[in-house]
Amino acid sequence: MHRRRWVSLSVALSTVTLSLFCLPSAVQAASGPPAFRVGIQFSDHAGTTQFGVEQFTGYAKYGNTSTPWAGDANGYDPDAVRINLDTLPEALGQLDFRIGAQAMDNGGHYGPPQFTPWASQGGGASGLATDDNGRDPDKYRLFLETRSWPSSVTLTDFRLSVTAVDHGVPGVAAVTPWASQGGGRTTWAVDSNSYDFDGIVIGLEVQ
């Protein structure tokens, strides 16, 4: 009799423990992808030298935010760029978002910010972020804009990309891992000759 009671109690405790361990994941899955922020970094010589400081937006849950201006180590005509989808172990919740980029040259020649479509609109690519003469900007910054989720469509996952463009010709897009996989950095994105690109395009892919 005592042995049967002990076995029953052990099974009950195991069930409770399993339920407690499963609960956070179940809550996160029900609330969509994880909370996140976005980083950007530049370098020279196809991502091998002159590494600039990686700059980050705030986290999406804090509303509209932007990175500080980012460039390579010498602050002049970077050759390579990568972005970072930096996630948190908590759910994004009912937030819609889009990503923007802006370029600057020579300390004061600004181009207009360029944004992806909203996640609720299916995501997509931004326009070309470049400076006011469309040639070889020195620095860039990213924007993360949010609003309440306006659609009945459910967001389950997303990832970001960056493409370097020179003389109107895009290089190969560099893509982050999916948010559900923990996000992370892209590889270094370069233009066709890996030298002094004219601008960047940000991509938002959603599921």
C-alpha positions in Angstrom: 0.0 0.0 0.0 2.8 2.5 0.9 4.7 1.6 -2.2 1.6 2.3 -4.5 1.1 5.7 -2.8 4.8 6.6 -3.3 4.6 5.7 -7.0 1.4 7.7 -7.5 2.9 10.7 -5.7 6.1 10.5 -7.8 4.1 10.4 -11.1 2.0 13.4 -9.9 5.1 15.4 -9.0 6.7 14.5 -12.4 3.6 15.7 -14.2 3.6 19.0 -12.3 7.3 19.6 -12.9 6.9 18.8 -16.7 4.0 21.3 -16.9 6.0 24.0 -15.2 9.0 23.6 -17.5 6.7 23.6 -20.6 4.7 26.6 -19.6 7.0 29.5 -20.7 7.5 28.0 -24.2 3.8 27.5 -24.6 3.1 31.1 -23.6 5.8 32.4 -26.0 4.6 30.3 -28.9 1.0 31.5 -28.4 2.2 35.2 -28.4 4.3 35.0 -31.6 8.0 35.6 -32.2 10.4 36.9 -29.6 11.1 40.5 -28.6 14.1 42.0 -30.4 16.3 44.9 -31.4 18.4 45.5 -34.5 22.1 46.2 -34.8 24.3 47.3 -37.7 28.1 47.3 -38.2 30.5 48.3 -41.0 34.0 47.4 -42.1 36.4 47.6 -45.0 38.0 45.1 -47.4 35.0 42.8 -47.7 34.6 42.5 -43.9 38.3 41.8 -42.9 39.6 45.1 -41.6 38.6 48.5 -40.1 35.7 47.2 -38.0 33.4 49.9 -36.8 31.4 49.8 -33.5 28.2 47.7 -33.8 25.2 50.1 -33.0 21.8 49.0 -31.8 18.2 50.3 -31.8 16.3 50.0 -28.5 14.1 46.9 -28.1 10.8 46.9 -29.9 8.7 46.9 -26.7 10.0 50.4 -26.0 8.5 52.0 -29.1 10.1 53.9 -32.0 13.9 54.0 -31.7 17.0 54.4 -33.8 20.7 53.4 -33.7 23.5 56.0 -33.4 25.3 56.7 -36.6 27.4 53.7 -37.6 30.5 53.5 -39.9 33.7 51.6 -40.3 36.7 52.3 -38.0 37.9 55.3 -40.0 34.4 56.7 -40.6 34.9 56.9 -44.4 33.3 54.9 -47.3 32.8 51.4 -45.8 33.1 48.4 -48.0 30.9 45.8 -46.1 27.9 45.8 -43.8 26.1 43.4 -41.6 23.0 43.6 -39.4 22.1 41.8 -36.2 18.6 40.5 -35.2 19.2 40.4 -31.4 16.3 38.6 -29.6 15.1 38.3 -26.0 13.7 35.2 -24.3 10.2 36.8 -24.1 7.4 37.3 -26.6 7.0 40.3 -28.9 3.3 40.4 -28.2 0.8 42.2 -30.4 3.3 44.6 -31.9 3.6 45.5 -35.6 7.0 46.8 -36.8 9.0 48.0 -39.7 12.8 48.7 -40.2 14.3 51.8 -41.8 17.7 53.0 -42.8 19.2 56.4 -43.5 22.6 57.4 -44.9 24.9 60.3 -44.3 28.1 61.6 -46.0 30.8 64.0 -44.9 29.2 64.8 -41.6 26.0 66.5 -43.0 24.8 65.3 -46.4 21.8 63.2 -45.5 19.5 61.1 -47.6 15.9 60.4 -46.7 15.0 57.5 -44.4 13.9 54.4 -46.3 11.5 51.9 -44.6 10.4 48.3 -45.3 6.6 47.7 -45.4 5.1 46.8 -42.0 5.2 43.2 -40.9 1.4 43.1 -40.9 1.6 44.1 -44.6 3.7 41.1 -45.4 7.1 42.7 -45.1 9.3 43.4 -48.1 12.3 45.5 -49.1 13.0 49.2 -48.2 14.0 51.7 -50.8 17.7 52.4 -51.3 19.2 54.3 -48.4 21.9 56.6 -49.7 23.1 60.2 -49.2 22.0 63.3 -51.0 24.1 62.7 -54.0 23.6 58.9 -54.1 27.3 58.1 -53.9 29.5 56.4 -51.3 28.0 57.5 -47.9 30.2 57.4 -44.9 27.7 56.4 -42.2 24.2 54.9 -41.7 21.7 54.5 -39.0 18.7 52.1 -38.6 15.2 52.8 -37.4 12.8 50.4 -35.6 9.2 51.7 -35.7 6.3 49.9 -33.9 2.5 50.2 -33.6 -0.3 47.9 -32.4 -0.9 44.9 -34.6 -3.7 46.0 -36.9 -4.5 42.7 -38.7 -6.3 39.4 -38.0 -3.3 37.7 -39.7 -0.9 36.1 -37.2 2.8 36.7 -37.3 4.7 33.5 -36.5 8.3 34.3 -37.5 10.5 36.8 -39.3 14.1 37.5 -40.4 16.0 40.5 -41.8 18.4 41.0 -44.6 20.7 43.7 -45.9 21.9 44.3 -49.5 24.8 46.6 -50.6 24.1 48.4 -53.9 26.6 50.2 -56.1 25.8 52.1 -59.3 22.3 50.6 -59.1 23.6 47.0 -59.1 22.7 45.0 -55.9 25.2 42.6 -54.3 24.1 39.3 -52.7 21.7 39.8 -49.8 22.9 38.8 -46.4 20.2 37.3 -44.3 19.8 36.8 -40.5 18.7 33.5 -39.0 14.9 33.4 -38.2 13.8 35.0 -35.0 12.4 31.6 -33.8 16.0 30.3 -34.1 17.3 33.0 -31.8 18.2 35.5 -34.6 21.8 36.6 -34.9 24.1 38.4 -37.4 24.2 38.2 -41.2 27.4 37.5 -43.0 29.1 40.6 -44.4 27.2 42.0 -47.4 29.2 43.7 -50.1 28.6 45.0 -53.6 29.8 43.4 -56.8 33.4 44.7 -56.4 33.5 44.7 -52.6 34.4 48.4 -52.6 32.6 51.6 -51.6 28.9 50.8 -52.1 26.5 53.6 -52.8 23.7 52.5 -50.4 21.9 49.7 -48.6 18.5 48.0 -48.8 16.9 46.4 -45.7 14.6 43.4 -46.1 11.9 42.1 -43.8 10.7 38.6 -44.5 7.7 37.3 -42.5 5.8 34.1 -42.0 
